[in-house]
Amino acid sequence: MAGQETGVATSPVALSPDGRSIAFISERNGTTQVFVHRLGEMTTESVPNTHHARSVFFSPDGGSLGFYVTDGSRSHTGSLKKISLPNGAPVTLHEGTVVGANWELDGSILFGSYAGVSKIASSGGEATQVAIVDGAFYSSPQLLPGGSALLLTIDRAGRTDIAVLPEAGREAKVLAEGAQARYLHTGHILFYRETSLWALPFDAERLQATGDAVPVLSNLGDDRPSPFFSADRNGNLVYIPESATPSRDGLFVWVALHRNFIYRLCGYTMCLCIVLIAVYKLFIDSHGYPVETIQPVFWLESLAIVVFAISWLTKGGIFLKD
């Protein structure tokens, strides 16, 4: 059984498995809720009955969302829910602490908590524990291809590591210092460390790294409880840089690895796109002129892929997505 092909529930932004939609959490009328933007369209739709959402993730078919809701406080205690798109009714799956959730291809949802890693059917029922904490806190679990091991983050004594945990045993194998690990079908593990995203070449059958980790993207910030990024099945990536917050700036960045370019959904300082649901978006174009448009605004840059690393070539200009 292959692992799930979307992001984890610690992030307020999620990319659909086919790379065509972005779900994100923004603030409206004093409370957060989930919105969905389909690339290539000019509108962004709110998802009803998702108030106080803190994190969001897609089902493997992209037809539903999982999301985690709290009472509006900073407490991790809340409810894990699902909802069918576009206008389904929310269904509560689990009450309690959830730190990182992943919707698997078999219909189950894995999630981390202070007690270990648990699994619950997306159709409902009781959660069952699949890994028990032994002096550590596990979060953001993902089932690796073949279904024989979990990829997760271990928090122990103030240090966070990414590790694999074979289902047949309880001894986790640490791969690297970092957090929010995410296996991609390119054969890499994407993870967060010291304000940057790193890529580690990884053999999912032998459960071991096949090279050194390399930095992929920087400027994700060091004061967040979790990095704001998500990837699809092809390795495309959407993230929010350090200069943005999910409820105000909306500086999403869209990286299309297989097409050798990236879309940076922001432009310059006056840009308000995607997140702020406004009729007009005002930004400063490459010549310094203010422009108004009802279309999403993109900053287009080229992207070069060198072995396992990605280097930025900052050449580009304002681009309006059709």
C-alpha positions in Angstrom: 0.0 0.0 0.0 1.4 3.4 -0.9 1.5 6.3 1.4 -0.9 9.3 1.0 -0.2 11.9 -1.6 -1.1 15.2 0.2 0.1 17.3 3.0 -0.3 17.0 6.8 -2.7 18.6 9.1 -0.2 20.8 10.9 -0.2 23.1 7.9 -2.8 25.8 7.1 -2.3 25.2 3.3 -2.7 22.0 1.3 -2.2 21.2 -2.3 -4.6 18.6 -3.9 -3.1 15.3 -5.1 -3.6 16.4 -8.8 -2.0 19.8 -8.1 -5.1 21.7 -9.4 -6.5 23.1 -6.1 -5.1 24.8 -3.1 -7.0 24.7 0.2 -5.9 27.2 2.9 -7.0 28.7 6.1 -7.8 32.4 6.3 -9.6 34.8 8.6 -13.1 36.2 7.8 -15.3 38.1 10.2 -13.0 37.5 13.1 -12.7 33.7 12.8 -10.6 31.3 10.6 -12.2 29.0 8.0 -11.1 27.0 5.0 -11.1 28.3 1.5 -10.4 26.5 -1.8 -8.8 28.1 -4.9 -8.6 26.2 -8.1 -5.7 27.1 -10.2 -6.7 28.7 -13.5 -9.9 30.2 -12.0 -10.4 33.8 -10.8 -12.6 32.9 -7.8 -11.8 31.5 -4.4 -14.6 29.7 -2.5 -15.1 29.4 1.2 -15.9 26.0 2.5 -19.0 26.2 4.7 -19.0 25.1 8.4 -15.2 25.1 8.8 -15.0 27.9 11.3 -12.0 27.8 13.8 -10.0 25.5 11.5 -6.3 25.4 12.2 -5.0 22.9 9.7 -6.3 21.3 6.5 -5.5 18.3 4.2 -7.0 16.6 1.1 -8.3 13.1 0.7 -6.3 11.0 -1.9 -9.0 11.6 -4.6 -9.2 15.3 -3.8 -12.9 15.2 -3.3 -12.9 15.8 0.4 -11.0 17.7 3.0 -9.8 16.8 6.5 -9.4 19.6 8.9 -8.7 20.2 12.6 -10.8 22.6 14.6 -10.3 24.2 18.0 -12.5 26.4 20.1 -10.5 29.5 19.0 -7.8 29.3 21.7 -4.2 28.2 21.1 -4.9 24.8 22.7 -4.2 21.7 20.6 -7.3 20.1 22.0 -10.1 20.1 19.4 -11.9 18.0 16.8 -10.7 16.2 13.7 -13.3 16.5 11.0 -13.9 15.8 7.3 -16.1 17.4 4.7 -17.0 16.6 1.1 -16.4 19.3 -1.5 -17.9 21.6 -2.5 -20.8 21.8 -0.1 -20.9 18.8 2.1 -21.8 18.7 5.8 -18.8 18.3 8.2 -18.4 15.0 10.0 -16.5 14.8 13.3 -14.1 11.8 13.3 -12.2 12.3 16.6 -12.3 14.5 19.6 -8.9 15.3 21.3 -5.4 16.4 20.5 -4.3 16.0 16.9 -0.8 17.1 15.7 -0.3 16.2 12.1 -2.8 14.0 10.1 -2.5 12.1 6.9 -5.3 10.6 4.8 -4.2 7.3 3.4 -5.1 5.5 0.2 -7.0 2.7 2.2 -9.4 5.3 3.6 -7.8 5.6 7.0 -6.5 8.7 8.6 -3.3 8.6 10.6 -2.7 11.3 13.2 -0.2 12.1 15.9 -1.0 13.1 19.5 0.7 13.2 22.9 -0.1 9.5 23.4 1.5 8.3 20.1 0.2 7.6 16.6 -3.4 6.6 16.0 -5.5 5.6 13.0 -9.2 6.1 12.3 -11.3 5.2 9.3 -12.4 8.2 7.3 -15.9 6.7 7.4 -15.9 7.0 11.2 -15.5 4.7 14.1 -13.1 4.4 17.0 -9.4 5.4 16.7 -6.9 2.7 17.3 -3.3 3.2 18.4 -0.6 2.1 16.0 2.5 3.4 17.8 3.0 4.2 21.5 5.2 7.0 22.7 8.2 5.9 24.7 9.7 9.0 26.2 9.0 11.0 23.0 6.2 12.8 21.2 5.3 11.6 17.7 3.7 13.9 15.1 2.8 14.2 11.4 2.8 10.5 10.6 2.7 9.2 7.0 2.5 5.6 5.8 5.4 4.9 3.4 5.0 3.0 0.1 4.5 -0.7 0.8 2.8 0.0 4.1 5.6 -1.4 6.2 6.7 1.7 8.0 5.7 5.1 9.2 7.5 8.4 8.5 7.1 10.8 11.4 8.6 13.6 13.5 10.0 12.7 17.0 10.2 15.4 19.6 12.3 14.3 22.5 14.0 16.4 25.2 13.7 19.6 23.2 15.1 18.1 19.9 13.1 17.2 16.8 14.1 14.5 14.4 12.5 12.9 11.3 12.5 9.1 11.6 11.0 5.9 10.2 9.2 3.5 12.4 8.7 -0.1 11.1 5.3 -1.4 11.8 6.8 -4.7 13.1 8.7 -2.9 15.9 8.8 0.1 18.1 12.3 1.2 17.6 12.4 4.4 15.5 15.3 5.0 13.1 16.3 8.7 13.1 17.2 10.0 9.6 18.0 13.6 10.2 17.4 16.5 12.6 14.2 18.3 11.4 10.5 18.2 11.5 7.3 17.8 9.4 8.8 15.1 7.1 6.9 14.4 3.9 7.7 11.5 1.5 7.5 12.4 -2.2 7.1 9.9 -5.0 10.3 11.3 -6.6 12.1 9.2 -3.9 12.8 12.1 -1.5 11.8 13.1 1.9 11.0 16.8 2.3 11.4 18.2 5.8 11.8 21.5 7.7 14.9 22.6 9.5 16.2 26.0 10.6 13.9 28.2 8.5 14.4 26.0 5.3 13.0 23.1 3.5 15.4 20.2 2.9 15.3 17.2 0.5 16.7 13.9 1.5 17.1 11.1 -1.1 15.5 8.1 0.4 14.9 4.4 -0.5 11.4 3.6 0.7 12.0 -0.2 0.4 15.2 -0.3 2.4 14.1 2.5 4.7 17.4 4.4 4.4 18.8 7.6 3.0 20.7 7.2 -0.2 22.6 10.6 0.0 22.9 13.8 2.0 20.1 16.2 2.6 20.3 19.4 0.7 18.4 22.7 1.2 15.6 23.3 -1.3 13.9 26.5 -0.1 14.7 29.1 2.5 12.9 32.0 4.1 10.1 29.9 5.8 10.7 31.5 9.2 11.8 30.2 12.5 8.9 31.4 14.8 6.1 29.2 13.5 4.8 26.1 15.3 4.9 24.4 11.9 6.0 25.2 8.4 3.3 26.3 5.9 3.8 24.0 2.9 2.2 21.1 1.0 3.2 19.0 -2.0 1.2 16.9 -4.5 1.9 13.5 -6.0 4.3 14.9 -8.6 6.5 16.8 -6.3 4.9 20.2 -6.9 5.0 22.4 -3.9 3.0 25.3 -2.4 4.2 27.2 0.6 3.9 30.5 2.5 7.2 32.3 2.9 8.4 34.0 6.2 7.2 37.4 5.1 3.6 36.2 4.9 0.9 35.1 7.4 -2.0 32.9 6.3 -4.7 35.5 7.3 -3.2 38.7 5.9 -0.6 38.7 3.2 -1.4 35.6 1.3 2.0 35.3 -0.3 1.6 31.7 -1.5 4.3 30.3 -3.8 3.6 27.7 -6.4 6.5 25.5 -7.5 6.0 23.3 -10.6 9.1 21.0 -10.6 8.2 18.9 -13.6 7.7 22.1 -15.8 11.0 23.7 -14.7 9.4 27.0 -13.5 7.7 28.4 -10.4 4.8 30.7 -9.9 5.2 33.0 -6.9 1.8 34.1 -6.0 2.6 37.6 -4.6 4.3 40.1 -6.8 5.4 43.1 -4.8 4.5 44.9 -1.5 1.0 46.0 -2.3 -0.1 42.6 -3.6 -3.2 41.1 -1.9 -4.1 37.9 -3.7 -5.8 34.5 -3.0 -6.1 34.8 0.8 -7.8 38.2 1.1 -11.1 37.6 -0.7 -11.4 41.1 -2.2 -12.9 42.2 -5.5 -9.7 43.9 -6.7 -6.1 43.1 -5.9 -3.7 46.1 -6.0 0.0 45.4 -6.6 3.0 47.2 -8.0 4.2 45.8 -11.3 7.8 45.4 -12.5 7.9 48.9 -13.7 6.6 50.4 -10.5 3.1 51.1 -11.6 0.0 50.2 -9.5 -2.3 47.8 -11.3 -5.8 46.6 -10.4 -7.1 43.2 -11.5 -9.6 40.7 -10.4 -7.3 37.9 -11.5 -4.8 36.1 -9.2 -1.4 37.8 -9.5 1.7 35.8 -10.0 5.4 36.6 -9.9 7.0 34.3 -12.5 10.6 33.0 -11.9 12.5 30.2 -13.6 13.6 27.1 -11.7 16.6 24.9 -12.2 16.9 21.4 -10.8 20.4 20.2 -10.1 20.6 16.5 -9.1 18.6 16.4 -5.8 18.8 20.1 -5.1 16.8 23.0 -6.5 18.5 26.4 -7.2 16.7 29.7 -7.8 17.3 31.7 -11.0 15.5 34.9 -10.2 14.5 36.1 -13.7 10.9 36.9 -14.3 8.1 39.4 -14.2 4.5 39.9 -13.4 2.2 37.3 -14.8 -1.6 37.2 -14.7 -3.0 33.7 -14.5 -5.8 33.1 -17.0 
